[in-house]
Amino acid sequence: MAKGNVNGSYLMYQGKPLIRQDNAYVWGDMNDKAVLFLLVLSNKEVNGHEIPDNVLIQVLSTDASHTCLKQGQKNGLYEALDLGTVWLKKELGE
């Protein structure tokens, strides 16, 4: 995880970039001491649409160690993002 500025525009959520690639989401600023990482482990079908079901939640340090500071799982992307933002804000002292 390289620190520095990234060119481009990103979806902002609560003042921090929310970036998605395939089934992985990262929320936070790489210049902070930690970021939130969400990984969709499984999907379910609802009314003909696939939506995230089981989601891994991790608060990861942004230093060279990339240590997992906190980890858990939730059903649904909303619940995972909701809990993960609380964990990250607490870790950052916000």
URRAGI-V154310 format. One record per run of one state. SS is the DSSP state (H for helix, E for strand, - for the rest). FROM is the first residue (numbers start at 1). TO is the last residue. If there is no record, write none. Layout:
[[SS	FROM	TO] [SS	FROM	TO]]
This chain:
[[-	1	10] [E	11	13] [-	14	15] [E	16	21] [-	22	23] [E	24	27] [-	28	33] [E	34	46] [-	47	48] [E	49	61] [-	62	67] [E	68	75] [-	76	76] [H	77	92] [-	93	94]]
